[in-house]
Amino acid sequence: MEKKIKRFQRLATLRKRDISKEITNSNLLENEITKNKNLIDQINTIMDSSKDDPSKKIISSGYFKNNAQLLNTLQSQKNIAVNRNKYLLNEKKSRKRKF
């Protein structure tokens, strides 16, 4: 009988560890989702602020090239962030299904 009690105590301890790991992972996931959303918002702000002023009729080719490269890089970073955010949200959904 004592063996059964010890076994159940060990199982309870393991279950508590699993639950605390899941809570920690869930909190980390939420933090990463929040950081990712903030990053996407910052990229959108930078992209919006770098748009040309319509009152300028003539721009230098160097400025145009640098601005185009910047926007291209920012768009690539935004795409990565959006894909990562989709992945994190799918992970969050799958974790909710487990419990």
Long-range contacts (C-beta under 8 A, 24 or more apart in sequence): 22-95, 22-98, 22-99, 25-95, 26-92, 26-95, 29-88, 29-91, 29-92, 29-95, 30-92, 32-88, 33-85, 33-88, 33-89, 33-92, 36-81, 36-84, 36-85, 36-88, 37-85, 39-81, 40-78, 40-81, 40-82, 40-85, 43-74, 43-77, 43-78, 43-81, 44-78, 46-74, 47-71, 47-74, 47-75, 47-78, 50-74
